[in-house]
Amino acid sequence: NPDLAREMELPTEKIDRVMAFGGLTYANDEYFSLIFRIEQCFAILLLEESLIVHGSFLLVKIKKVILANPIFHSCIVKFLPCDCDPHIIEIIKSFLLGIYTRMRGQGFLLQTPQER
């Protein structure tokens, strides 16, 4: 609560900036479930053994498998307007998964073999 923070003389600049642009949108259970499903796919498929078999294109292959999955599609469309253009849906899916794929790939490379 920004008013309470001001009363307690706490810094509120960040909150004020966010509120100026419509406030915060918190992740809900459905969004958490979507990200959890994506993470589960990477946790199962992104292994050293898979990297040896599939080579440097492993992340691209995992991304393609997830993008083609109808469950992933149905999870994404829950967050979009009903009349959203199918092409826009594909762009959003690819963008979201692209960001996650890069993050997950970097995380994999930074892990030690014992952590994998």
Secondary structure per residue as TSV (DSSP state, phi and psi in degrees):
chain	resnum	aa	ss	phi	psi
A	1	N	-	360.0	114.3
A	2	P	H	-61.5	-35.8
A	3	D	H	-64.7	-42.3
A	4	L	H	-64.1	-40.0
A	5	A	H	-63.1	-40.4
A	6	R	H	-65.2	-42.0
A	7	E	H	-59.9	-35.3
A	8	M	T	-88.1	5.6
A	9	E	T	58.7	39.2
A	10	L	-	-92.7	155.0
A	11	P	-	-66.9	134.3
A	12	T	-	-127.5	9.4
A	13	E	H	-57.8	-45.9
A	14	K	H	-62.0	-45.6
A	15	I	H	-63.0	-43.0
A	16	D	H	-60.8	-41.3
A	17	R	H	-65.1	-43.5
A	18	V	H	-64.4	-44.2
A	19	M	H	-64.8	-30.3
A	20	A	H	-64.3	-22.9
A	21	F	T	-106.0	28.6
A	22	G	T	99.0	4.0
A	23	G	-	87.7	-176.9
A	24	L	-	-92.9	147.0
A	25	T	-	-115.7	117.1
A	26	Y	-	-87.8	147.8
A	27	A	-	-65.7	135.9
A	28	N	-	-103.2	-179.5
A	29	D	H	-60.5	-38.1
A	30	E	H	-65.9	-41.1
A	31	Y	H	-67.0	-43.1
A	32	F	H	-58.9	-42.1
A	33	S	H	-62.3	-40.9
A	34	L	H	-61.2	-49.7
A	35	I	H	-65.1	-37.7
A	36	F	H	-62.0	-41.7
A	37	R	H	-63.0	-42.2
A	38	I	H	-62.4	-46.1
A	39	E	H	-60.8	-40.7
A	40	Q	H	-60.7	-40.3
A	41	C	H	-60.7	-47.1
A	42	F	H	-66.2	-39.6
A	43	A	H	-61.9	-35.6
A	44	I	H	-80.0	-39.4
A	45	L	H	-96.1	-25.2
A	46	L	-	-90.3	86.0
A	47	L	-	-127.5	157.2
A	48	E	H	-57.0	-41.0
A	49	E	H	-61.6	-41.4
A	50	S	H	-65.6	-37.5
A	51	L	H	-64.3	-38.8
A	52	I	H	-65.5	-43.0
A	53	V	H	-71.1	-46.1
A	54	H	H	-97.9	-11.3
A	55	G	G	73.7	-159.1
A	56	S	G	-69.8	-9.2
A	57	F	G	-93.6	11.9
A	58	L	H	-57.6	-46.3
A	59	L	H	-62.4	-40.6
A	60	V	H	-63.1	-41.1
A	61	K	H	-65.9	-41.9
A	62	I	H	-62.7	-43.9
A	63	K	H	-59.9	-43.8
A	64	K	H	-63.7	-40.0
A	65	V	H	-62.6	-44.3
A	66	I	H	-67.5	-43.3
A	67	L	H	-60.2	-34.3
A	68	A	H	-81.6	-8.7
A	69	N	-	-77.3	124.5
A	70	P	H	-65.5	-26.7
A	71	I	H	-68.0	-42.0
A	72	F	H	-59.6	-44.5
A	73	H	H	-59.2	-47.2
A	74	S	H	-65.5	-32.3
A	75	C	H	-67.9	-39.2
A	76	I	H	-68.2	-45.2
A	77	V	H	-65.8	-16.8
A	78	K	T	-61.4	-25.8
A	79	F	T	-95.7	-0.5
A	80	L	S	-113.9	157.2
A	81	P	-	-61.2	149.8
A	82	C	T	-60.0	-31.7
A	83	D	T	-95.4	20.9
A	84	C	-	-65.9	133.8
A	85	D	-	-61.4	133.3
A	86	P	H	-55.9	-34.2
A	87	H	H	-65.0	-40.1
A	88	I	H	-65.3	-39.6
A	89	I	H	-59.5	-43.8
A	90	E	H	-63.8	-38.6
A	91	I	H	-63.9	-44.4
A	92	I	H	-64.0	-45.4
A	93	K	H	-58.6	-47.2
A	94	S	H	-65.3	-40.5
A	95	F	H	-64.1	-51.5
A	96	L	H	-59.7	-47.0
A	97	L	H	-70.8	-32.0
A	98	G	H	-62.4	-43.8
A	99	I	H	-62.5	-46.4
A	100	Y	H	-65.8	-39.1
A	101	T	H	-62.8	-45.2
A	102	R	H	-61.3	-45.3
A	103	M	H	-61.6	-45.4
A	104	R	H	-67.7	-37.0
A	105	G	H	-65.3	-43.4
A	106	Q	H	-63.3	-41.6
A	107	G	H	-62.1	-39.3
A	108	F	H	-63.7	-43.4
A	109	L	H	-67.3	-30.5
A	110	L	H	-81.9	-13.5
A	111	Q	S	-73.6	147.0
A	112	T	-	-81.8	158.9
A	113	P	T	-55.3	-31.1
A	114	Q	T	-68.8	-31.7
A	115	E	T	-76.7	-22.6
A	116	R	-	-77.3	360.0
